[in-house]
Amino acid sequence: MQTLTATYSPEDNKLRLYASSRLEEALYLRLKDAGFAWAPRQDLFVAPMWTPARADLLLDLCGEIGDEDTSL
């Protein structure tokens, strides 16, 4: 089973999505269409800025958006 975790960092105004395994193509395309990009060095998906639509997508996928508490 895949685990998805969403975070937001007010310091850089970015939303991040952590996935425990490779995403299915449909979900990958949904994230890409919403403006998320794969960040291979960080091993996560990142949106360049917070928007209501992006936050709603992550809430739909993860149920909640936590605080980004790691140094990126």
Stockholm file with secondary structure:
# STOCKHOLM 1.0

chainA/1-72         MQTLTATYSPEDNKLRLYASSRLEEALYLRLKDAGFAWAPRQDLFVAPMWTPARADLLLDLCGEIGDEDTSL
#=GR chainA/1-72 SS CCCEEEEEETTTTEEEEEESSCCCHHHHHHHHHTTCEEETTTTEEEESSCCHHHHHHHHHHHSCEEECCSCC
#=GC SS_cons        CCCEEEEEETTTTEEEEEESSCCCHHHHHHHHHTTCEEETTTTEEEESSCCHHHHHHHHHHHSCEEECCSCC
//
